[in-house]
Amino acid sequence: MVVNLNSLRVIRMAELTEKVALQPSTVYALVQAGKFPVPFKIAPGGRASGWLLSDIEDWMRSRADQGGNHE
C-alpha cells in the first residue's frame, strides 16, 4: 500500500500564509465566508490548530482552475 505522506501532513498558520500568500486575517475571513478549508484542533482540547496540506493543495488547485474568475 502506497501512502502519500503529504496527504497526512499538518501545516500551521505560519507555513500556510507562506504557501498561499495571504495574511492570517484574510485566511480567517475566507474561512468565515466558507471559501477556504476550515482548520482543526491538532490535539483534543488544545489550542493549536492546523490544516491538512492536501486540503490546502486542493484549494490552491481549484483556485488555479478558476483562472481569472474570483467568485
C-alpha positions, 0 to 999 in steps of 0.5 A, a space after each residue: 500500500 502506497 501512502 502519500 505522506 503529504 496527504 497526512 501532513 499538518 501545516 500551521 498558520 505560519 507555513 500556510 500564509 507562506 504557501 498561499 500568500 495571504 495574511 492570517 486575517 484574510 485566511 480567517 475571513 475566507 474561512 468565515 465566508 466558507 471559501 477556504 478549508 476550515 482548520 482543526 484542533 491538532 490535539 483534543 482540547 488544545 489550542 493549536 490548530 492546523 490544516 491538512 496540506 492536501 486540503 490546502 493543495 486542493 484549494 490552491 488547485 481549484 483556485 488555479 482552475 478558476 483562472 481569472 474568475 474570483 467568485 
